[in-house]
Amino acid sequence: MKLTIEGPNNHDFLQSIINGEYVSLKDWPGAKLFVGSAYDKYLEMKKATSKGDD
């Protein structure tokens, strides 16, 4: 399963994930979690809406 996290740089939070600790996205303001191909679809939608702003 593909898991993508987008957000501000937070080394301690990422290290907690790597260490297998329980974490909450509430502790990482501005973070977004994507599962499977959802991140790719998010980028496509973001790209399409930014083209409309030109």
N, CA, C and O atoms as CSV, one atom per row, in Angstrom:
chain,resi,resn,atom,element,x,y,z
A,1,MET,N,N,0.844,-1.170,0.000
A,1,MET,CA,C,0.000,0.000,0.000
A,1,MET,C,C,0.890,1.234,0.000
A,1,MET,O,O,1.885,1.299,0.722
A,2,LYS,N,N,0.522,2.194,-0.807
A,2,LYS,CA,C,1.262,3.452,-0.899
A,2,LYS,C,C,0.649,4.451,0.070
A,2,LYS,O,O,-0.568,4.638,0.094
A,3,LEU,N,N,1.493,5.090,0.866
A,3,LEU,CA,C,1.052,6.096,1.820
A,3,LEU,C,C,1.901,7.339,1.605
A,3,LEU,O,O,3.129,7.272,1.673
A,4,THR,N,N,1.257,8.472,1.346
A,4,THR,CA,C,1.965,9.722,1.081
A,4,THR,C,C,1.529,10.762,2.094
A,4,THR,O,O,0.336,10.941,2.340
A,5,ILE,N,N,2.503,11.448,2.682
A,5,ILE,CA,C,2.225,12.528,3.619
A,5,ILE,C,C,2.798,13.806,3.040
A,5,ILE,O,O,3.970,13.862,2.668
A,6,GLU,N,N,1.962,14.836,2.966
A,6,GLU,CA,C,2.415,16.132,2.487
A,6,GLU,C,C,2.208,17.133,3.614
A,6,GLU,O,O,1.145,17.173,4.234
A,7,GLY,N,N,3.223,17.934,3.874
A,7,GLY,CA,C,3.082,18.941,4.919
A,7,GLY,C,C,4.402,19.623,5.197
A,7,GLY,O,O,5.419,19.314,4.576
A,8,PRO,N,N,4.377,20.552,6.134
A,8,PRO,CA,C,5.602,21.246,6.519
A,8,PRO,C,C,6.625,20.256,7.066
A,8,PRO,O,O,6.258,19.215,7.611
A,9,ASN,N,N,7.889,20.576,6.923
A,9,ASN,CA,C,8.951,19.699,7.410
A,9,ASN,C,C,8.819,19.513,8.922
A,9,ASN,O,O,8.788,20.484,9.677
A,10,ASN,N,N,8.742,18.270,9.344
A,10,ASN,CA,C,8.624,17.952,10.762
A,10,ASN,C,C,9.395,16.658,11.014
A,10,ASN,O,O,8.817,15.571,11.026
A,11,HIS,N,N,10.688,16.787,11.213
A,11,HIS,CA,C,11.574,15.631,11.353
A,11,HIS,C,C,11.158,14.731,12.508
A,11,HIS,O,O,11.156,13.509,12.362
A,12,ASP,N,N,10.808,15.304,13.641
A,12,ASP,CA,C,10.454,14.498,14.812
A,12,ASP,C,C,9.212,13.654,14.550
A,12,ASP,O,O,9.151,12.492,14.952
A,13,PHE,N,N,8.228,14.235,13.881
A,13,PHE,CA,C,7.007,13.507,13.565
A,13,PHE,C,C,7.313,12.344,12.627
A,13,PHE,O,O,6.849,11.225,12.845
A,14,LEU,N,N,8.093,12.610,11.588
A,14,LEU,CA,C,8.444,11.549,10.642
A,14,LEU,C,C,9.269,10.458,11.309
A,14,LEU,O,O,9.089,9.276,11.016
A,15,GLN,N,N,10.167,10.843,12.199
A,15,GLN,CA,C,10.983,9.853,12.905
A,15,GLN,C,C,10.094,8.972,13.775
A,15,GLN,O,O,10.350,7.775,13.904
A,16,SER,N,N,9.063,9.541,14.367
A,16,SER,CA,C,8.123,8.757,15.170
A,16,SER,C,C,7.425,7.711,14.308
A,16,SER,O,O,7.233,6.575,14.741
A,17,ILE,N,N,7.045,8.090,13.091
A,17,ILE,CA,C,6.412,7.145,12.169
A,17,ILE,C,C,7.391,6.030,11.816
A,17,ILE,O,O,7.035,4.851,11.842
A,18,ILE,N,N,8.614,6.403,11.490
A,18,ILE,CA,C,9.632,5.418,11.124
A,18,ILE,C,C,9.880,4.449,12.273
A,18,ILE,O,O,10.105,3.260,12.050
A,19,ASN,N,N,9.838,4.958,13.497
A,19,ASN,CA,C,10.076,4.121,14.684
A,19,ASN,C,C,8.866,3.256,15.036
A,19,ASN,O,O,8.930,2.448,15.962
A,20,GLY,N,N,7.767,3.421,14.304
A,20,GLY,CA,C,6.585,2.609,14.546
A,20,GLY,C,C,5.742,3.098,15.713
A,20,GLY,O,O,4.905,2.358,16.231
A,21,GLU,N,N,5.956,4.329,16.125
A,21,GLU,CA,C,5.186,4.882,17.233
A,21,GLU,C,C,3.819,5.350,16.725
A,21,GLU,O,O,3.661,5.685,15.551
A,22,TYR,N,N,2.854,5.367,17.615
A,22,TYR,CA,C,1.537,5.907,17.265
A,22,TYR,C,C,1.643,7.421,17.161
A,22,TYR,O,O,2.243,8.073,18.016
A,23,VAL,N,N,1.057,7.968,16.113
A,23,VAL,CA,C,1.091,9.416,15.900
A,23,VAL,C,C,-0.313,9.897,15.520
A,23,VAL,O,O,-1.179,9.104,15.149
A,24,SER,N,N,-0.512,11.191,15.620
A,24,SER,CA,C,-1.773,11.804,15.218
A,24,SER,C,C,-1.463,12.997,14.321
A,24,SER,O,O,-0.575,13.794,14.622
A,25,LEU,N,N,-2.194,13.113,13.223
A,25,LEU,CA,C,-1.985,14.253,12.343
A,25,LEU,C,C,-2.395,15.560,13.016
A,25,LEU,O,O,-2.035,16.640,12.547
A,26,LYS,N,N,-3.138,15.469,14.100
A,26,LYS,CA,C,-3.484,16.671,14.866
A,26,LYS,C,C,-2.218,17.331,15.421
A,26,LYS,O,O,-2.196,18.535,15.677
A,27,ASP,N,N,-1.163,16.523,15.602
A,27,ASP,CA,C,0.107,17.039,16.112
A,27,ASP,C,C,0.970,17.650,15.009
A,27,ASP,O,O,2.064,18.145,15.278
A,28,TRP,N,N,0.481,17.617,13.772
A,28,TRP,CA,C,1.242,18.139,12.628
A,28,TRP,C,C,0.324,19.025,11.795
A,28,TRP,O,O,-0.193,18.583,10.769
A,29,PRO,N,N,0.115,20.267,12.219
A,29,PRO,CA,C,-0.780,21.178,11.496
A,29,PRO,C,C,-0.339,21.360,10.036
A,29,PRO,O,O,0.846,21.526,9.745
A,30,GLY,N,N,-1.301,21.325,9.149
A,30,GLY,CA,C,-1.021,21.521,7.736
A,30,GLY,C,C,-0.686,20.247,6.977
A,30,GLY,O,O,-0.506,20.280,5.760
A,31,ALA,N,N,-0.602,19.127,7.682
A,31,ALA,CA,C,-0.258,17.860,7.029
A,31,ALA,C,C,-1.490,17.237,6.389
A,31,ALA,O,O,-2.608,17.369,6.889
A,32,LYS,N,N,-1.260,16.555,5.271
A,32,LYS,CA,C,-2.315,15.825,4.572
A,32,LYS,C,C,-1.823,14.403,4.359
A,32,LYS,O,O,-0.652,14.184,4.047
A,33,LEU,N,N,-2.709,13.449,4.525
A,33,LEU,CA,C,-2.385,12.039,4.376
A,33,LEU,C,C,-3.151,11.479,3.189
A,33,LEU,O,O,-4.367,11.646,3.092
A,34,PHE,N,N,-2.435,10.810,2.282
A,34,PHE,CA,C,-3.042,10.236,1.085
A,34,PHE,C,C,-2.732,8.743,1.039
A,34,PHE,O,O,-1.612,8.326,1.333
A,35,VAL,N,N,-3.726,7.944,0.671
A,35,VAL,CA,C,-3.576,6.495,0.588
A,35,VAL,C,C,-3.771,6.061,-0.857
A,35,VAL,O,O,-4.664,6.551,-1.549
A,36,GLY,N,N,-2.928,5.137,-1.305
A,36,GLY,CA,C,-3.035,4.616,-2.665
A,36,GLY,C,C,-2.708,5.694,-3.691
A,36,GLY,O,O,-1.725,6.421,-3.545
A,37,SER,N,N,-3.533,5.792,-4.726
A,37,SER,CA,C,-3.278,6.745,-5.810
A,37,SER,C,C,-3.929,8.101,-5.541
A,37,SER,O,O,-3.952,8.955,-6.427
A,38,ALA,N,N,-4.450,8.310,-4.351
A,38,ALA,CA,C,-5.142,9.567,-4.035
A,38,ALA,C,C,-4.222,10.779,-4.186
A,38,ALA,O,O,-4.681,11.842,-4.603
A,39,TYR,N,N,-2.936,10.644,-3.858
A,39,TYR,CA,C,-2.012,11.774,-3.965
A,39,TYR,C,C,-1.822,12.177,-5.425
A,39,TYR,O,O,-1.786,13.364,-5.746
A,40,ASP,N,N,-1.701,11.188,-6.303
A,40,ASP,CA,C,-1.551,11.482,-7.731
A,40,ASP,C,C,-2.786,12.219,-8.253
A,40,ASP,O,O,-2.662,13.165,-9.031
A,41,LYS,N,N,-3.963,11.793,-7.830
A,41,LYS,CA,C,-5.201,12.455,-8.239
A,41,LYS,C,C,-5.264,13.869,-7.668
A,41,LYS,O,O,-5.715,14.794,-8.344
A,42,TYR,N,N,-4.816,14.037,-6.432
A,42,TYR,CA,C,-4.767,15.356,-5.797
A,42,TYR,C,C,-3.869,16.308,-6.595
A,42,TYR,O,O,-4.229,17.463,-6.825
A,43,LEU,N,N,-2.701,15.817,-7.013
A,43,LEU,CA,C,-1.780,16.646,-7.800
A,43,LEU,C,C,-2.389,17.019,-9.153
A,43,LEU,O,O,-2.229,18.146,-9.621
A,44,GLU,N,N,-3.087,16.069,-9.777
A,44,GLU,CA,C,-3.748,16.358,-11.060
A,44,GLU,C,C,-4.799,17.451,-10.888
A,44,GLU,O,O,-4.878,18.371,-11.702
A,45,MET,N,N,-5.600,17.354,-9.839
A,45,MET,CA,C,-6.641,18.363,-9.596
A,45,MET,C,C,-6.013,19.709,-9.269
A,45,MET,O,O,-6.497,20.748,-9.720
A,46,LYS,N,N,-4.945,19.698,-8.495
A,46,LYS,CA,C,-4.259,20.946,-8.118
A,46,LYS,C,C,-3.682,21.619,-9.364
A,46,LYS,O,O,-3.760,22.837,-9.520
A,47,LYS,N,N,-3.101,20.798,-10.251
A,47,LYS,CA,C,-2.517,21.312,-11.489
A,47,LYS,C,C,-3.611,21.901,-12.384
A,47,LYS,O,O,-3.430,22.963,-12.981
A,48,ALA,N,N,-4.739,21.207,-12.471
A,48,ALA,CA,C,-5.837,21.664,-13.324
A,48,ALA,C,C,-6.426,22.977,-12.809
A,48,ALA,O,O,-6.750,23.861,-13.602
A,49,THR,N,N,-6.566,23.111,-11.509
A,49,THR,CA,C,-7.129,24.346,-10.968
A,49,THR,C,C,-6.139,25.502,-11.060
A,49,THR,O,O,-6.546,26.654,-11.209
A,50,SER,N,N,-4.842,25.204,-10.973
A,50,SER,CA,C,-3.860,26.291,-11.094
A,50,SER,C,C,-3.780,26.788,-12.537
A,50,SER,O,O,-3.486,27.963,-12.757
A,51,LYS,N,N,-4.029,25.940,-13.513
A,51,LYS,CA,C,-4.062,26.374,-14.912
A,51,LYS,C,C,-5.237,27.311,-15.151
A,51,LYS,O,O,-5.151,28.233,-15.962
A,52,GLY,N,N,-6.333,27.071,-14.442
A,52,GLY,CA,C,-7.503,27.938,-14.573
A,52,GLY,C,C,-7.284,29.309,-13.971
A,52,GLY,O,O,-8.004,30.248,-14.309
A,53,ASP,N,N,-6.302,29.452,-13.083
A,53,ASP,CA,C,-5.991,30.722,-12.450
A,53,ASP,C,C,-5.111,31.617,-13.309
A,53,ASP,O,O,-4.940,32.799,-13.013
A,54,ASP,N,N,-4.547,31.044,-14.384
A,54,ASP,CA,C,-3.609,31.820,-15.231
A,54,ASP,C,C,-4.313,32.894,-16.016
A,54,ASP,O,O,-3.674,33.628,-16.769
